[in-house]
Structures are given as C-alpha cells and as structure tokens.
Amino acid sequence: MEKSNYIRFDWAIKRLLRQKANFVVLEGFLSSLLNETVRIERILESEGNKNTEDDKFNRLDMLAENSHGELIIIEVQNNREPDYFHRMLYGASKAITEYMKESESFVKVKKLYSINIVYFDLGQGAEYVYHGRTKFRGIHSNDILKLSASQEKQFRVTDAGELHPEYYVLRVDDFDKVAVNPLDEWISFLKTGHIPEDARAPGLAEARERLKLDRMDREERIVYNAHMEALQYQRSVIQTSLIKGIAKGKAEGIAKEKTETVRKSNKAGLTVETIADITGLTIEEINAILNGKAE
C-alpha cells in the first residue's frame, strides 16, 4: 500500500472540517452514508467534545447541526473499548438533553444521528456498515406503530420510531472489497488514506485538495506526525498483546507510550491542549505526568 498523501479523517474532523469552507467534505461523507443530500448548518460545542475531567469518557470528535435542525454526532475511535455500545447511547442521550432547554416542550427534542467510525473489532457480524434504529412493533399483530395524521404533518415522518436516534457503525478494518458505490469509496479512504483519481463520491474531490499533507505548516506537521506515531504504536501494542493474550501488558504498553508522548511533546513546546488531542488524556492527567505524579 502506497503511503497516504492525505490527512487522516479523525485528525481532519477535529480541525479542518470544522471550518465552514470545508463543510463540503463532511457533507459529501454524510450524504453518501445517509443516502440523502445533507447540508451542515453549523458545528456545535458540547460537553462531550470538550476535554473535561468530570466526563472524560464521553469525548465526541464532532457534533453538528444540519439544515433540518437535526443533530449529527461523528466519532472516530481507534482503541478497543468493550463498552463502546454503551458509550454510543450515553453520547447520544447527553447531546439531546444538552440542546433542549429545561422549560421547553418535549416537541423540541431534536432528531439525532450517531455515526461511529471504529478501527477495531466491535461486535460480531459479516457487514462493515451497520444501521440501528427504533421500531415500535406490535407483539401480536407485528405491525409498526405509526404517527397520527396530525403528528405526521407536524414532524414530517411516518413511523413513531423515526423520532428516535439512529446509529451507524462503520467497522472500517472489515472493509476488504473493491469500492462500487459512493459509500464504499469513502470507507476505502477511511481505511487506506488513499483517494483514487477516478473516485466519484460526493466530497472526495474536495478532500483530495483540502486534506493534502503538504498544505500543513511546519508546526501542524509536527503535531500531526506525533499523533500518527502514537496511533501506530498503540495499535501495534494492542495487536501484539492480543496475539500473546496478555491484557495487562497491553494496558501497560499503551500507558508507557502515552507517557513518553506527553514528555516528548512538552519538550517540543506543544501546549497541554494539543497534547491532550494527540494522546486522548485529560489535561489533569497530562499535568500529573509532567509533574512526576502519574501512577
């Protein structure tokens, strides 16, 4: 596999794709996944996508609002998490409640899509893309519960379950086929970091220009390379530990690498906030390492 000339999507989504001028890339990805034209209205700030000590296990890479007022969570997860499905539920629930004022009617609850791009074996199944949604099905008649005529007119959907969150899980590492449609082209890019010249998926042409590595300045390149090295080392440690069956060794190896990354990044003059982005650690954990108080 040739070396990628493009910035990884998880890095881009935390920085470049938050800029309105680059929404076209994000909109192309979402349109290919949801199979409808998606327009991003704005990027939102949530407690889940801030590095906060009291909720460090719920960090969202991006929370956006589309032109219909619906919420879209996008999270890229590189490291194995056995409770990730619970994390998806918690993140969706928290985002909904954060963007509803206490005094507002429940009719103001926003529709939400939770899109999860994972680079590890999450669950068991033959597919590389899974879609989950709520269905209210009769236990005797097996029919689907519909909205009333007035509710349909107000909410612009038919099934009661359509008002509830929908979840997408993209198991990127399980994609091993030739791309035959726009979604496949996007998943191929997410896995390989390569965009073929003949790619036709919405947003990929723009990604080919805007996510080029050589568009980074020197400081950005230093931070990005440190991020990539940390990811590569972590994945290597996890893979080796799985082969040997030594879970304890895996945890200790990752912790040691993150500690070394923190110290090297600090020596290179990077800010604590930037180091937090690279390592996934909280600011308090980073300060503990730098002050020699980490366990």
Protein Blocks (a to p, Z undefined) as FASTA:
>chain_A
ZZdfbdcfklmmmmmmmpmklmmmmmmmmmmmnopacddfbdcddfklcccfklmmlccf
bdcddfkopacdddddfbdcfklmmmmmmmmmmmmmmmpcfkbcfklpccdddddddfbd
ehjdfbfbdcdddddddfklopacdddfklmmmnopablklmpccdddddfklpccdcfb
fklmmmmmmmnopacfklcbehklmmmmmmgfklpcfklmmmmmmmmmmmmmmmmmmmmm
mmnopaklmmmmmmmmmmmmmmmmmmnopafklmmmmnopafklmmmmmnopaZZ
